[in-house]
Amino acid sequence: MISLTSKSMTDNVPDKVRIGVFFCGQGDQRVGMLKEFGEYLVSRKTADRINERCGFDIFNMCKDANKEILGRSDVCQPATVMHSLLLFQKLKEKLSESNIVFSAGYSLGEIPAMAVAGLFDISDAVYLAYKRGIFMQCACDMQESGMLKVTGDLDLDVIKPTQPNTPNTPNTPNT
């Protein structure tokens, strides 16, 4: 993940450079993932619109969430979409609009990809992720389940699924 809060590769990008943006799916969430936006005024205004749409203060809940809470689909999905879209907002401030030529996403990442393409606004994107997360969390609570996250080098001899969840236990990946 590129940190857009520090001097990065986005500084002084010529207009002729074309960039595609790829949004991640569930499993990329981390504790404190929204803290970097606490003092970022534009994203705070955006977060207020999202909170109004969802009916609760998702920004502060997710900013301060622990691993157990953030592992719930009904929390991590809107948090991940919100984080993705706030990072994209920062990216747009550093680049010319003509630099960004496409967006794509994997699974949950399809929601922010469609939002930046203009299919719906940021508050509807996070609300959609919130509703999607509720349905997925209900399914997790009803049936013992688990999640497998593969990162880095693929060594099939060491890949082991996380411990299965019991009903009413959050679906948290081992990271």
C-alpha positions as CSV (number, residue, x, y, z in Angstrom):
1,M,0.0,0.0,0.0
2,I,1.3,3.5,-0.9
3,S,1.2,6.0,1.9
4,L,-0.2,9.2,0.5
5,T,0.5,11.1,3.7
6,S,4.2,11.3,3.1
7,K,6.3,12.3,0.1
8,S,5.7,9.5,-2.4
9,M,5.8,8.6,-6.0
10,T,2.7,10.8,-6.7
11,D,4.6,14.0,-6.3
12,N,5.2,15.9,-9.5
13,V,3.7,13.2,-11.8
14,P,3.6,14.6,-15.4
15,D,0.2,14.9,-17.0
16,K,1.1,12.4,-19.7
17,V,1.5,9.6,-17.1
18,R,-1.6,7.3,-16.9
19,I,-2.5,5.6,-13.7
20,G,-5.0,2.8,-13.0
21,V,-6.4,2.4,-9.5
22,F,-7.1,-1.0,-8.0
23,F,-9.2,-1.3,-4.9
24,C,-8.7,-4.2,-2.4
25,G,-11.3,-6.5,-1.0
26,Q,-12.2,-7.6,2.6
27,G,-9.2,-8.9,4.5
28,D,-7.1,-5.8,3.9
29,Q,-8.5,-4.0,7.0
30,R,-6.2,-3.2,9.9
31,V,-6.6,-1.7,13.3
32,G,-6.2,2.1,13.2
33,M,-6.7,2.3,9.4
34,L,-8.8,5.5,9.6
35,K,-6.7,7.3,12.2
36,E,-4.6,9.0,9.5
37,F,-7.7,10.9,8.4
38,G,-8.5,12.3,11.9
39,E,-7.1,15.7,11.1
40,Y,-7.8,15.7,7.4
41,L,-10.6,18.2,7.1
42,V,-11.9,17.2,3.6
43,S,-12.2,13.6,4.6
44,R,-13.8,14.5,7.9
45,K,-16.6,16.3,5.9
46,T,-16.9,13.3,3.7
47,A,-17.1,11.0,6.8
48,D,-19.9,13.1,8.2
49,R,-21.9,12.6,5.1
50,I,-21.3,8.9,5.3
51,N,-22.2,8.7,9.0
52,E,-25.5,10.5,8.2
53,R,-26.3,8.0,5.4
54,C,-25.5,4.9,7.5
55,G,-27.2,6.3,10.7
56,F,-24.2,6.0,13.1
57,D,-20.7,7.4,13.5
58,I,-18.8,4.7,11.4
59,F,-15.8,6.9,11.1
60,N,-15.0,7.1,14.8
61,M,-16.1,3.5,15.5
62,C,-13.8,2.2,12.8
63,K,-11.0,4.6,13.7
64,D,-10.8,3.2,17.2
65,A,-11.9,-0.4,16.5
66,N,-10.0,-3.3,17.9
67,K,-9.1,-6.4,15.8
68,E,-12.2,-8.3,17.0
69,I,-14.6,-5.5,16.1
70,L,-12.9,-4.8,12.8
71,G,-13.0,-8.4,11.9
72,R,-16.8,-8.4,11.7
73,S,-18.0,-8.1,8.1
74,D,-20.6,-5.5,9.0
75,V,-17.8,-3.2,10.3
76,C,-14.7,-4.0,8.2
77,Q,-16.6,-3.8,4.8
78,P,-17.8,-0.2,5.2
79,A,-14.5,0.7,6.9
80,T,-12.5,-0.7,4.0
81,V,-14.6,1.1,1.4
82,M,-14.4,4.3,3.4
83,H,-10.6,4.0,3.7
84,S,-10.2,3.2,0.0
85,L,-12.3,6.2,-1.1
86,L,-10.6,8.6,1.3
87,L,-7.2,7.4,0.0
88,F,-8.5,8.0,-3.5
89,Q,-9.6,11.5,-2.5
90,K,-6.1,12.2,-1.3
91,L,-4.6,10.7,-4.5
92,K,-6.7,13.0,-6.7
93,E,-5.4,16.0,-4.8
94,K,-1.8,15.0,-5.8
95,L,-2.5,14.1,-9.4
96,S,-4.1,15.8,-12.4
97,E,-7.6,14.3,-13.1
98,S,-6.2,13.2,-16.5
99,N,-3.6,10.9,-14.8
100,I,-6.3,8.5,-13.5
101,V,-7.6,6.6,-16.4
102,F,-9.4,3.6,-14.9
103,S,-10.4,2.0,-11.6
104,A,-11.0,-1.7,-10.8
105,G,-11.6,-3.7,-7.7
106,Y,-11.6,-7.2,-6.3
107,S,-14.8,-8.4,-4.6
108,L,-15.6,-5.6,-2.0
109,G,-13.1,-3.4,-4.0
110,E,-15.6,-3.3,-6.8
111,I,-17.8,-0.9,-4.8
112,P,-15.2,1.9,-4.5
113,A,-14.1,1.3,-8.1
114,M,-17.7,1.9,-9.2
115,A,-18.0,5.0,-7.0
116,V,-14.9,6.6,-8.4
117,A,-16.2,5.8,-11.9
118,G,-19.2,8.0,-11.0
119,L,-21.9,5.3,-10.7
120,F,-22.8,6.5,-7.2
121,D,-21.5,8.8,-4.5
122,I,-19.2,8.0,-1.6
123,S,-21.9,7.9,1.0
124,D,-24.0,5.4,-1.1
125,A,-20.8,3.3,-1.7
126,V,-20.1,3.0,2.1
127,Y,-23.8,2.4,2.8
128,L,-23.9,-0.4,0.2
129,A,-20.8,-1.9,1.8
130,Y,-22.4,-1.6,5.2
131,K,-25.6,-3.4,4.0
132,R,-23.4,-6.1,2.2
133,G,-21.5,-6.6,5.4
134,I,-24.6,-7.0,7.5
135,F,-25.8,-9.8,5.2
136,M,-22.4,-11.5,5.2
137,Q,-22.1,-11.2,9.0
138,C,-25.5,-12.8,9.4
139,A,-24.4,-15.7,7.3
140,C,-21.2,-16.0,9.4
141,D,-23.2,-16.0,12.6
142,M,-25.6,-18.7,11.3
143,Q,-23.0,-21.1,10.0
144,E,-19.5,-22.0,11.3
145,S,-17.1,-20.4,8.9
146,G,-13.6,-19.2,8.4
147,M,-11.5,-17.0,6.1
148,L,-8.3,-17.6,4.2
149,K,-6.1,-14.7,3.3
150,V,-3.1,-15.4,1.1
151,T,-0.4,-12.7,0.9
152,G,3.2,-12.6,-0.3
153,D,4.8,-15.7,-1.7
154,L,2.6,-18.6,-2.4
155,D,3.8,-21.8,-0.7
156,L,1.1,-24.3,-0.8
157,D,2.7,-26.4,1.9
158,V,2.3,-23.7,4.6
159,I,-1.2,-22.3,3.7
160,K,-3.6,-23.1,6.5
161,P,-7.1,-21.7,6.9
162,T,-7.8,-19.6,10.0
163,Q,-9.6,-21.3,12.8
164,P,-13.3,-21.8,12.0
165,N,-15.7,-19.4,13.7
166,T,-18.4,-20.6,16.0
167,P,-21.8,-18.9,15.7
168,N,-21.7,-15.2,17.0
169,T,-17.9,-15.1,16.8
170,P,-16.4,-12.4,14.5
171,N,-14.7,-13.6,11.3
172,T,-11.2,-12.4,11.9
173,P,-8.3,-13.4,9.7
174,N,-5.0,-14.3,11.3
175,T,-2.5,-11.7,10.2
